[in-house]
Amino acid sequence: MRNELGCLDQFEANGKTYHFYSLEKLARKHSAVKTLPYSLKILLENQLRHEDGLNVTERDVESLVNWDPKATPDQEISFTPARVVLQDFTGVPAIVDLAAMRDAMKNLGGEASRINPLSPAELVIDHSVQVDNYGRADALDLNNRIEFQRNKERYAFLRWGQGAFDNFKVVPPNTGIVHQVNLEHLSRVVFGEEVDGELLSWPDTVVGTDSHTTMINGLGILGWGVGGIEAEAAMLGQPISMLVPQVIGFKLSGKLKEGTTATDLVLTITDILRDKGVVGKFVEFFGDGLSHLPLADRATIGNMSPEFGSTCAIFPIDAETIRYLKLSGRDEDRLALVEAYARAQGMWREDGDADPVYTDVIELDLGDIVPSLAGPKRPQDRVLLSEADSAFRHEAVKFTTDRDAAHNAEESRLEGEGGGTAVGSRLPPGCAEVNYKDQDFLLKDGAVVIAAITSCTNTSNPAVMLGAGLLARNAREKGLTVKPWVKTSLAPGSKVVTDYLESAGLLDDLEALGFYTVGYGCTTCIGNSGPLPEPIHEGIKERDLVVCSVLSGNRNFEGRIHPDIKMNYLASPPLVVAYAIAGRMDTNLVDEPLGEDPDGNPVYLKDIWPSSIEIQEFIQKNVSSDMFKKSYANVFEGDDRWKSMDTPTGEMFAWNDDSTYVQNPPYFEGMTMDPAPVQDIEGARVLAKLADSVTTDHISPAGSIQPDSPAGQYLQAHGVQPADFNSYGSRRGNHEVMMRGTFANVRIRNQIAPGTEGGFTTYFPEDEVMPIYDAAMKYQADGTPLVVIAGKEYGSGSSRDWAAKGTRLLGIKGVICESFERIHRSNLVGMGVLPLNFLEGDTPDSLGLDGTETYSITGLGDGTARQVDVTATRSNGETVSFKARVRLDTPKEVEYYRHGGILHYVLRQMAGGDPGKAQKAA
């Protein structure tokens, strides 16, 4: 263990002596260390432990010791996370890339076996289950059976990886959601392992291939979501380059009042922080209000960090942390180590502690929180429950105005011709007659057709889950039922949820209202909502209805939940049940009845809402440590379906050219040991010109695959029937499918293909409208490079590596936009795509750019230039010249870009035997 800065110290825990890099010792020389935010103390310890004069220098340590909270971040440091966590949608392509790197390493003359995760890497399969079956007792088994049938190739590949790679474990399907498994079992909080013959202790830190990795911030663990590309590099020992961040302190006081939930709190915080603007910053919670905030609520807040745009949203270690660790089944040694380390390191929180120094401070009294939802298309669009009906009507007009005008015009035309009433037009617009399950009903605008208790945000928080169960019990006692057009589903975050719902006797009540367990995974929130019943689907389609979903998730972007649904709302699990009963969004749940009891008396939401005291009593009686211990006793073994799978073996993966799930990606074709010089981009065409707030859901393939899409046509050409398409997410290991689905979201609007919606563009100079994939292939055949032009917040949302990988494979060399979301910009660099920003005051519109121009981007030099010259040439020969800011933000990112991407950089290092190739967690 190095001790160049003289900070090694020791403490006692469990009768053992642990060494650690002491911030208290450093503070004797630099008093400012004591007032650093908790999150920066973790970063500072990371720098002290990894200081080697090469990747981490004394200057890097000093940049944190002398942190200026008001300064614009400009100091680069290298952060080495202790571990990596993956989910299967983003994890499969990461392991595919590692397998491909073994092939490439062999081709470069190196040892393929050197390609292994060097930090602990754990993958949880949770994104593949879909809600094909629901509202029945055997829905879980049926969905799991279909899941294994659809995904057997992927699962066999992951089992091969678990055997082929060292330091890599897989949590099989039907276990839980990755972030909840991470919270309940995988997280260490504090490490204590032998290094150089001595016990060394350090904070648990993590990066994950899902943006909601930040859920672990609730446990005091510093971590965030990265793209699969960056995660792969971290697994291979590469430190993550980052700028020393600004830290926003969020001071909490008071406690939540009766009738409010953690969901209401987190939607309020999301609204506040989006308005504040915290992209690229750390957010840290402090204040005496934390003493009234359970760990599950803290994790709920941490989970939503991507929704308000911060890198992390972290809470310090305190007595509540230890209580949760004990509840979730951690052993006494772990509890003692965590507390002893946190106290010795000055990272333990107590009420009355002096406040750290922050860049800025926001204050919130928990007693001010009121019931809320968010929608209809962004998590930050908070709506008060009392105003949700009017807010829906206001937003719905955007969808109904043209439709209703067309309907009325057609009626007038037919009447003028003497043709009477149009077929089917006896119904007003926004209404359809439906027969389903022997019931006739009118399906109208505003109908809630999906009500899903789903996603990692809430579905393992006992307060809201038991609250939903109690509300269901109360509703059932009042004789209330769910409307027949509502597709109901329950997808718990872990099996522990089922245990405590059963223990409390509330699972029967949820099931009586149709909320049967459909899977233990991330379902509706990621678009795995499954099909709507055919009569419901046909009614929506034929009458162009504006219908809604209500889900307890964290994402409600356009086109994400279901292609039939135009408006999506985030809500707490109890409200999900309430809206399933009401069946409509255009009803005021505060003032209007949900329904009537058997005697015809109105029943209001307040009549069935459980009290906070009752919920807490149910938690105390029904949630136990034994449940966690039983659930995770054999977490890596899997069920009989998992154990009985045929699994390939061997150091190298045997690629199957006929597979439509796993293919050897082309990233390393023709790769040599020396990278080619950086070149200017000349004669580029615009593949897409996009507006503000284009998310990675718009860019990356996600959700269902349509038969008439390029990806659907590819699969059918390879003998796959539409019923077996599965989702884009499940096929992320096949680049042929994924590149065809890039920029193919059904709601994306490409401004150079006016009048279209979905993945279309105009191919120049022929001015022919066609699918984006088809145009990209024609441009590649022509040797024409491509660019994307966009507005603000380009690439917001999930850390989807395929949003960058697909961009690269389509031949896009650069993206020019007004601003990027952090993760996607990093991913573009990781794939060798140049990210550029318009200078302050410039926009595509102000510059008169319409996307029909030909672009040249010059002056990049060796990649270190901070600005480039861009010239856009119109078809008439006129030119528009402007400068753009190069967003290669650190020297390391310049190196990645020079090498053509982060994987190429790492592979060349490892193949060349670079002694600095690996930085182990300790």
N, C-alpha and C positions, 0 to 999 in steps of 0.2 A: 504494500500500500504506500503510495507516494504521500509525502507530507512536506512538500516544498514551501507551503505557506504557513506551516506550523499550526494547523487547525485540528489535527487528530486528537480525539479525546475518548473517553469511555464512560459507560454507565452500566448499571446492574439491572437485570430483569430475569425473573425465574431462576435466580441463583447462578446466572451466567453473566460473564463480562462481555459486553459488545463494544467494539470500536465504532466511532462515527466521526464525520467531519463536522465539527462543532461551529455553529454560527455564533453561539454565545462567546466562544473563544475569539472568533474573528471580531466580534463587537467590542472587545477590549481595546482593539486598535482603531476600529471604525464604528463609532457609536451609532451612526445612521442605520446600521444593520438592524438594530432593535425595532425601529419604526417601519421597516419594510412591510408591505402587504404579505400576507401568508403565502400567496401564490408565488411571489418573487423570492421568498425564502426557499421554496422548493427548487426554483431555478438556480438560485445561488449555491445551494448544496450540490446540485447536479454539476455545476461548473467546478466547484472545489474538488469533487471526487474524480472528475475526469480531466483535470488540469494536467496537461502533458507537454506543454510548450509547443504543440503542433496543432491539433484540432481545437484545443482549449488552452488559452494562454492567460497569464496574469492580467493582461489588459481586459480580457473577457470577464474575469472575476471582478475587476474594478468597475466595469460598466454597470454591474448590478449593485456593488457596494456604494457607488456614487450616483445611483439612479436619480435622475431629475424627473419628478412626476409630471411636470408640465411640458417637457421637451418633446418635440416631434421625433418619433422613433427613427434612429439612423444607425444604431450600433448592432452589428450582426453578432450573434452567438450561436454555438452549436449545442443543441439539446439532445441528450441521449435517453430516450424512454426506456424504462426497465422491461417493458413487455409490449406485445402487440395483440390486439383482439380483433377478430374478423367475423363477419357473418357470411352465409353461403353465397348470396348474390354477388357481393364484392369480393368475397374470399376465394371463390372458385377461379376467377380469372387471375388472382394473385398467385395461386398455386399452379395454374396453367403456365403462367409466366416463369415461375421457378423451374418447372419441368422443361420449358423451352430454353431457359438459360443453361440448364445442364447439357442440352444438345449443343447450344452455341459454345459453351465452355470446351466441350470435346472438340468441336470444329476448330477452335482457336489453339488447340494443343494443350489445354489445361486439364486438370482433374475434375471431372463432373461431380464427384462426391464432395467437393468443396462448397458446392451450392447447397447450403442448409440455413435455416433460421439460426442466428447466433443469440438472439434474445427469445425468451419464451413466447411462443405464438399459439394462440388458442382460437379455434374456429367453432362457432355455434351455428348449427343448421336451423334456421328459424324463418327464412323468407320464402320458402317453397310451397308451404301449404296454402291451398285456396279454399274458399267457401263454396264448394260445389254443392254440398249438402248442408241443410240447416233446418232448425225447427223440429228435429226428431232425435230420439235418444241415441241412435247409432250414427249420428252425423260425424262424430270424432273418428270413429273407426273407418267409416266410408271415405272420409277425406284423407286420412292417413294412407289407406290402401291406394287411392288414386295418386297421392303424392309419390309413393314409392314406384308405382308403375311409370309415372311421367319422368322421374328423376333418377332412375336406377343407374344410368351411365354416369351422371354427375356424382352420385353417392359412391359408386365403385371407384371413381377417380379420387375422391377425397379419402376413402379408406386406403387406397394405394399410397397417397401422400402421407398419411399418418404412419404407415409402415416404412416408407422410403426416406422421409426426412427426419433428422434428429430435431428435438426441441419443438415438435409440432403435435398438438392434440386436437381432436375433434369431438365436440359434444353432439351426439346424434340427434335426428329429428324427434319431435314430440316430447321435448324437454322443457323448453321455455324460450323467451325472447332474449337475444344476445345480451342486451344491456341489463336485464334483470338477472340473468345467470352470472354476469360479470359482477353485479352488485351483491348478490346473495352468496356467491361461492368463489369465483375466480380471483377476485380482488384480494390483495395482501395488505393494503394500507401502509404497512411498513415491512420491508424485507429484512431478514436476518440470516445471512449465509456465510459459509467459510470462504475467505479470500486470503491467499498467501499464508495459510496456516492459522489465521485468526478469524474470529467471528466479526463480521462487519455488518452494520445496519444502515439502511437508507430508505427514503420515501418511495413508495410504490408510485410509479408514473406510467402512463399508457398512451398509445395512439391506437386508433381503431379505424377500420374501413367503413364506418358508418358515422355520419355527422352527429348522431345522438350518443356517441361514445361519452359525451359530456354528462350523461346521467350519473356517471361515477364521481363527478365533482361533488355530489351530495355527501359522499363518504370521505371527503377531504383529500381525494386523489386528483392530482393534476393530470389532465388528459383531454384530448379532443379528437375530432374526426379528421382524417386525412384521406387523400385518394389512395386507391389500391397501389398505385405506382410508388408513392412515398412510403406507404406501409411496407411494401416489399423491400425497399432500400433499408428501412429501419430493421426489418428482420435480418437483413444481411449485414448489419453492423454499422450502417451509415448513420451518423448523427443527423438530426434535422436542423437545417439552417433556419434561423428566425431572427427577427428584430426584437430587441428588448422592448416589451410592450408598455403602453400606458395601462393603468389599472383604475377602473371605475369602482369606487366603493358604494355598496348599496346597503344602507343602514335600515334595519328592520326593528320596529318597536311594537308593543301591544300583542294582541293575539286575535285570531279569526273569530268573528262573531257567529252566532247561531244562524244556520241556513246557508253558510258559505263553505266552499270546498277548496282543496288545493288547486283544482282546475281553475276556479275563479281567480285565485291568487296568481297563478302562473300566466293566465291570459292578461291580467292587469300588468304584471311585470313586463311581459312581452310588448304590450302597447307602449309602456313608458320608455323602455330601452330602445325600441325601434325609433320612437320619436327623438330620443336623445342622440342616437347615432353611435353605436359601439362596435362597428365592423373593424376587425383587426385588433381589438382591445380585449384585455381580461376584464371580467366582472367578478367582484368578490363581495360576498355577503357578510355582514358583521352586525353587531348590536345586540342588546339584551333580548330582542324579539326572537332570537334563535333559540332561546330556552323554551319557547312555546311552539317550536316548529319541529315536528317529528322528522326522523331521517327520511321516511318515505316521501314527505312533502318536499324536503330539500332535494331529493333525487328527481322529483317531478319538475322542479324549477331548473335544475341542472340540465335535464333532458332537453328543455326548450331553448337552450343557448343558441343553436343554429337559427331558430325562429326570430330571435332578436338580433342575431348577427355577430355576437361576440365569439372570440376564440374559445373561451371557457366561462363557466359561471360557478365558481367554487365556494365551498363552505369550509371553515376550519375544523380541526379535530377537537372534540369536546366530550363531555359525559354522554351526550346523546349518541355519538359515534360508537362508544364502547357498548352502550346499551343495545344498539342495533347489531353489532358484531356478535354479542352474546346471544341475542334472539335468533340470529340467522345461523347459529350452530358452530361458530368458530371456537377453537379450543382455548383453554385458559392461558396457555403459553402465548398465543397470538394476542389475546386481550392485554396481557401484562406487557408484552413487547411494544404494542402500539402506544399505550399510555406512557410507559417509561421513556420511549424515544421522543414522543411529542413534548413531554415536559422538559426533558434534558435539552431539546433543540429550541425551546422557546416557541413552539408551535401549538401549545395547548390553550384553548379559549376558556375563559371564565367570565361570568357577568361582572361588569365593572372594570374590565381591562381597559387600558388606555387604547384609544383608536389608532390604528396604523395611519401612515400618510398615504393619501391617494391622489390620483390625477384630478379627480372630481368626486363629489359625493352626492348621491340621491337618497332621500329619506322617504320611508313609507310606513304608515301605521297599519298594521294588519287588520285593525278594527274598521278600517275604511273600505275594505273589500266588499263588493256586492256581486250577486250572481250574474254570470256573463257567459256568452258564447263567442266564437270567432268565425267570421265568414263574410261573404260566401266563397272566397277563393284564396285568402291569405291568412296565416295564423295571427298576424298582427292586427287584423281588422276586427277589433273587439266590438261586440254589440251587447248592451245590457239586456238581460233576459226580459225585462219589462218593456223593451223597445224592439225585440227581435221580430215581431210580426210586421211592424211598420217598416223596419229596415229591409226585410225580405221584399215587401211590395215595391219599395223604392228601387232595389237592385233588379228585380224581375222585369221591370219595364224595359231594360236594355235588351231583353230577349223576346219580349212579347209585342213590342210596338210594330215592327215590320211584319211579323207573322199575322197579327190581327188586321193590319191594314190590307195585307194580301187577301186574307179571308173575306173581308168586307168588299173589296174590289171585285172578287170573283162572284160574290152574291149579287152585286149590282149588275155585273155583266150578264149573268144568267137571267136575272129578272128583266133586264132590258131586251134580251132576246126572246123573252116569253117562255123561257125554258123552265120556269119554276125554280124550286129550291135545289141546290146542288146535292148530289148524293152524299149522305153523311153530315150535311151542314145543318141538319135539324138541331144539332148540338152547337152551342156557342163555341168560339175558339177557346182553347185552354181546357178542354174537357173531352174525355173519351169514355165510352161504355166498355166495361171489361167484365168477363166472366172467368172466375178463377176459383178452383176448389168448390165448385157448385154454388158460388155466390156471385150475384150480379151487383155491380157497384159502379159509380162514376169516379174515374180517376181524374183529378184536376191539377192545374198548376198549383204548386206549393205542397203537393203530397210528399211526405217522407217515405221513400221507397226502400231506403236502407237505414237501419238503426243498429250500429255495431259498437259493442264494447270491445275495443281492440287497441293494439299498439302498446309500445313500451311506456308511454307517458304515464298512464294511469292504472293499467291493468294488473299491478301488483301492489298498489297502495291500499292497505287494508281499510282505511277510512272510507274511501270512495267505493271500493268494491263491496264491502259489507253494507255501505250506505245504499248502493244499488239494490242489493238483495233485500234489505229492509223495506225500501220503497216498493219493490215488487211484491213483498209479503202484504204490505198495507193495501196496495192496489188490488191484489187478489181478494183480500177480505172485503173490499168494497164492491167486488163484482166487476171490476174493470178488466178489459181485454185489449189486446193489440189489434190494430186495424189489419184487415186481410191483405192489403197491398204492401205491407212492411216486411222486408227481409231482415230478420233478426239474427244476431250472432254474438257469441261470447268466445273470445280468444284470450284466455288468461296469460299473464306474463310468465308464470311458472306453475308447476303442479301444486305448489304450496297453496296457491289461491283456491284451487279445488278442494284441498284438504280443509281449509278454514271455512269455506262456504258450506261444505258438507257438515262439518262439526257444528256450525251455527244453525243448521237446518234451513238454510236459505237457498240452496241450490235448486230444491224442488220449486220454490216460488219463482225463481228466474226462469226455470224451464217451463213452468205453467204459462208464462207469457211469451214463450218461444225462444228464450235466450238459452239454448242448449250450447254446450261447449263444442266448437267446430274445429279447434286445433290449438296447439300451444306454439304460436308463432305470430309473426307480424303479417296480418291478413289485409283487412280492408284499407288500412292506412297507406299501404304501398300499392294499392290497385289490385290486390288478390281477393277482391270481393266476390269473385265468381259471377256467373250469369244471373240476371233477373229471370223470374218465371216468364215463359214465352208470352202469355197474354198481357202481362204488365209491360214487357219490352215492346210488343207490337203496339199497344195503346200509346205509349210514349212516342214511339217513332212515327206512327201514322198521323198523330195530331200535334207533333212537335211540342210536347208538353215541357214545361219548366218544373222539373221535379228535384227533390233534395235528398241529401243524406245527412245524418247526424251521427257522429262518431267520437269516441273518446281518445282520438289520436292526436298527432302533432302536425300533420300535413293535410291540407285541403286544396292544393293547387288545381288549376283548371285541368280537366281531363285525367286527373290522377285516380280518383276513387272508382269511377265507372263511366264509360263513354256515353251512356244514356243520361247521366246526371249532370246538370249544369251548375248547380249551386250546392255547396258542401259546407257543413258547419261543425266546428269542434266544440265539444261540450263534455261535462263530467259524466261518468257512468250513470249516476242517478238521473240526470237529465236525458241521457240517451233512452233510458227506459220510459221516462215521462213522454218524450216525443213519439216513441213507438206507440204509446197508448193514444196520444192525441192524433197521430197520423198526419199532421200538417205542420208546416212552418208558419203559415199565416194565421196563427192563433196566439193569443196572449196568455201564456201559462200562468202569469201572475194574477190576472183579473178574470179570465174566462175558465169555465170548468173543463176538466179533462174528459169528463163523461158523466154518466149517471149510474147510481147504484140500482139494485133490483127494484127498489120502490119508486124510482124516478127522481130521486133527489140528486141535485148536482154535486159532483165531487171535484174539489179543487186540488191543485198541487200542494197547497199548504196542509190539506187534510191528510196527505199520505207521506209527507216529507219527514224522515226520521230525525229525532233530536241528536245533537252532538253528544249528549250524555249517554244516550242509548247506543250510539255507534261505538263510543269508547268502551262501554261495558261489554259489548260483543267482541271487541278486539281483545280485551283483557281475558275473556273467558275462552276464546277460540283460536288465538294465534299463539303457537308455542314453538320453542326451539327444536323440539323433537320432530316437528313437521319438516323443518329445513334439513335436519340431519338425515331423515329417512329419504327425502326427495333427492339429495345429492350424494347418497352413500356410494352409488355405482354410476356416476353421471357420465362417464366416458364409455360405458359398455353398450348401451343401446338396447332396444327390444329385439324380439325374435326376428323381425323383418330385417333389421340392420345386421344382426349377427349371421344370418343365413345367406347374405349376398355373396355372389362370386366376385372375388377381388383380385386384380392383377398384382404381381409382385415384381421386384427387381429395382435396380438403381436408376435405370432409365425408363421413362414411360413409353409404352408401345402405342404410338398414335394410330388411330383407325381412320382411314380416309373416308369411310362411309358414315362416321359418326356425325350426327347433327347437333350434338351437345358440346363436344370437346374436340378442338382442332389446334394444331400447332400454329401459333400466330406468326405473321411474317415480319415481325419487328427486327429480327436479327439477320435477315437474308442479306448476303453479300457483305456482312460486317467484317471489318479488318481491325487490327490492333490500333491503328492511328485514325483519329477522326478527320473528316474532310474539313477544309477551311469554311468558316462562316461566309455565306453569300447573301447579297441583296436579293430582294424579291422583285422580279421584273415581269411585266405583262400579265398581272394577276386579274382574275375576274371575281366578282362577288357571287358567292353561292347563296348567301342569305343576308338580307338587310332586315334587322329586327328592332323592335321598340324597347322600352324600359322593362325591367323586371322579368327578363327571360330567365327561367329557372333551368336547373339541370334536368328537371322532368321534361321540359320542352326539348332539350338537346339530346338527352340520353334515351336509348330505347327503354321503355318501361310499360308495364301493363300487358294487355292482351295483344296478340298478333292477328291482324286482319287478313283474311284470305287473299284479298286483292292488292295487298301491299307488296313492295319488293321482297320483304322478308318472308311473307306468306307464299309468294310465288316460288321463292328459293326452296322452301321446305317442301312444297308440293312437288317440285321438280325432283326432289330427293326422296319421294315416296311417303312423305308424312301427310296424313290427312288433317284437315282443320281441327277436328275434335282432339287431336293429339299435339297440337301446336305448343301447348303449355304457354308460359309467359316469356317475355323478353328476358326478364331477370333470371329465369332458370336456364337460359341459353347463353349466358354471358361468357361461357367458355368457348364459344364458337364465334370467331370474328366475322365470318361470312354473314351470319344472321344479324350481328350487332351493328355492323357498318351500314347494313340496309335499313336499319331502324333508327339511325342517328338523324336528328332533326325531323322525325316523322310523327311527333305527337299530334293527336287529332285536333288540338286547340292552338297549335303554333300558327302564327300569321306572318308569312314572309312578304315583306312589302314590295319585293320585285316580282311577285306573282299575285297581283291584285285580283280580288274576287275569289281567291281560294282560301281554304282553311285546311291545315294539315301539312304534310311534308312535301310541298311543291316549290319549285323555283322556275325561273325563266333561263333557258340556255341561250347564251349569246355567242355569236352575233345573229343567230337565226331567229331570235325572239320566240322560241318555242317553249311552252309551259310543259313541264314534265316532273316526275318525282325527283327529289333531291339526289337520291342515290344514282339514278340513271344519268342525270346531268353531270354528277361528279365523275362518273366513269367515262363519259364522253370527254370531259375536260382532261382527265388523265391520259386518255388515248391521244389527245391533241398536244399533250405536254404543257398544258396551261395550269399554272399554280392558282390557288384559290385563297380568298380572304372572306371573313365575316365582318359586317358592319353592324354595330348595335348601340343601344342607349345606356342607361344607368343600371347598376346592379346586375350586370350580366353574369349568369352562372350561379345565382342564389339557389339555396336549397340543399339537398343531400349531397354528400361527397361521392358522387357517381364518377368512378374512374372512366367509364365508357363515354361519358360526355366529352372527355379529352381524347381517349383512344379512338373513338369513332371520328372525331374531328380530324385527327392525324391521318387515319386510313382513307378518309374521303379526299385527301390531298390538300387540305386547308393548311396554309403555311403561317397565317397570322390572323389574329382577331383584333379589330380596332373598335373600342367602345368608350363610353364616357366613364364608366367605373366597373370594377370586377368585384364579385364576392370572393373572399379569401381562398377558399379551398379550390375552387375551379381554376383560378389563375395559377395556383401552384401546380395543379394537375396538368394544365396546358404546358407549362415549362417542363414538367416531368416527361411529357411526350414529345418535346422538341418543337412545340408550336409557339410562335412569338406572340406574347401579349402586349398590346399597345393601348395607351389611353389618349384620347383627344386632350389637348391642352385646355386649361381652365377657360371657359367662355366659348369654346368651340363645341359644336354638336353636328351631327350629320345634316340636320336641317339648316343650321346657320351657315354651313359651308356649301349648301346647295347640292349635296350628294344624294343621288337617287338610286344608286346601285347598278346603273347601266354602264358605268365607266370602267376603264381599264386602269389598274393601279400599279405604280412602282413604289417600292419602299427601299430607300437607300441611306447610306451613312451609318450602318450598324457596326461596321468595322469588324473587330474580333469579338463582338458581343458586349463590350464594356461601354459603348456609347449610351448616354442617358436620353438622347433624343434622336429621332430619325426624320428624314425628309420624305413626305408622301406626296406623290403627284397623281391626281386622278384625271384621266383623259377621256373626254366625252366623245361620242361617235362623230361629232362634227369637227373634232380636232381641238376644241377649246380645252383648257386645262385649269384645274383647281389645285393649288399647292398649299400645303400646310405642314406643320410639324406635329409629331406625336411623341409622347413620353414612353420610353422603353420600360416595361415592368418586369425586368430581370432584377429583382430587388436586392439580391445579395451576391457576393462573389461566387458562392457555391452554385446559385442558380445560373450564373453565366457559364460555369463549367458544365452543368447539365445540358444547357442549350447547345454549347459547342460540340458536345459529344452526341447530340441527337436525342437526348433524353436521359433520365436518371438511371434506367436499367443498363443502358449502354455504358455509361460512366462507371457504374459499379462492376459490370462484367469485365471491362478493360482493366480495372484495378486488380480484380481477383485473378484474372488470367495472367496478368503481368507480375503477380506475386508482390504487389505493393504492401509493405509492412503496415501501412496505416489503414488497411482495408476494413478492419473490424474493431469496433469499440464495444466491448462487452458491458453489460449492465452495471457490473461492479467496477 
